[in-house]
Every structure is written in C-alpha cells, then in structure tokens.
Amino acid sequence: MSKKEWPLWEVFIRSKQGLSHKHAGSLRAPDAEMAINNARDVYTRRSEGVSIWVVPSNEIVASDPSDSEELFEPSQTKVYRHPTFYDVPDGISHM
C-alpha cells in the first residue's frame, strides 16, 4: 500500500488546560496506532496535549449546513427552553 492509498484520519487533541478535545487537523496513516504516533509528532510538538483521538475520516457523519433551518427549527418551538417565563428581581441589572 502506497502512502497515497493510506486512509485519512481526523486528529483531535485535548490540551492541558482544556476539558474537551479540539480538531487539530488531518493526516494519512495505514492504521490507528501509526495515526496516533504521527499525530503526536505533528500536532503536539511542544507537549501541549494530554490526550489524542484519531478517527477515520470516512467514519465521520455530519449534517448538511443547507439543512440547518429544518434540523434546528424544533428548538425554536420549545419556548420553555428560553428564559422568558422568569421575572428578574429589582436590583439585578446584569443578568
């Protein structure tokens, strides 16, 4: 298998100060172990990471941005999720 045939992996790094993993970039590797090792070498050169996730790009499923109105519309019909039913007491101006 040539390097051009290696699968594409998405890399997520959790920083020392963070609680969540953030997308760092993509790379090609023949397997998950090599993808993690390559991700460590490429994306954490300054020892800023404490955890690495690698995911095959072809396994990621995403919504289509053009469908966002239909996808997220139901949340607008649930008025109980919005803080409109509460009276703010006098004296609280920065809420």
Secondary structure, DSSP 4 states (H G I P E B T S, - for coil): --GGGSPEEEEEEEESS-SSEEEEEEEE-SSHHHHHHHHHHHH-TTS-EEEEEEEEGGG-----GGGHHHHHGGGGG-GGGSTTS-PPPTT----
